[in-house]
Amino acid sequence: MEESFKYSDCNLGYNVGRWVINANGQDVEARVTWVYRYDDGNWLIANHHSSVNPQG
């Protein structure tokens, strides 16, 4: 992960940042978001999203 920000609030945890992935032999910057939910003593993945950054 190139850059990452983590924070939590009220039984939810978030990790958002940028990844550099290799797609078809080319390095591509992508945005990523993970949302975690604390439930019954376990952290579970509640949501995940990643997408290639739009070309500016």
N, C-alpha and C positions, 0 to 999 in steps of 0.2 A: 504494500500500500504506500503510495507516494506521500499522502497527507491524510491525517485522521483526527477527528474530534469525537470525544466520548463524553457522555453525560447521562445522568439518570434522575428520575423523579417519579414518586408514587408507584413503585413496582414496575416501572418501565425503564429500559436502558436503550440508548441510541448510540450508534457508531456511524458517522457520516464522513465521507472523504473522497479521495481520488485514487484510482488505480491506473497503472500502466499495464495493459494487457497486449499480448501478441495475437493479432487477428490476420490470418492469411499472410503471415510472414512480415507483417508491419506492426510496429509498436503504436498503440492507440491509447489515448487518455480517456478514461471512463469515470463517471460519477457513480458512487455506491452509497447505499443507505441500508443499514441493518437496524431493526427494531426488535428488542427482546422484552419478554414479559415474565415477571417473577410469579410463579404459580405453584402452590403447594410444596415449597422448598426447592424448586428447580427453576433455572433460567431457560426459557423456551424461545425459539425464534418466532416472533409474531408476524414479521414482514421483512422482505428483502427486495431491493430494487437496484438494478444497475443499468446504465445506458452510456453510450458513447457521447462525449461532449460535442455539442454542435460546432461546426467549423465556422469561426468568427469572421 
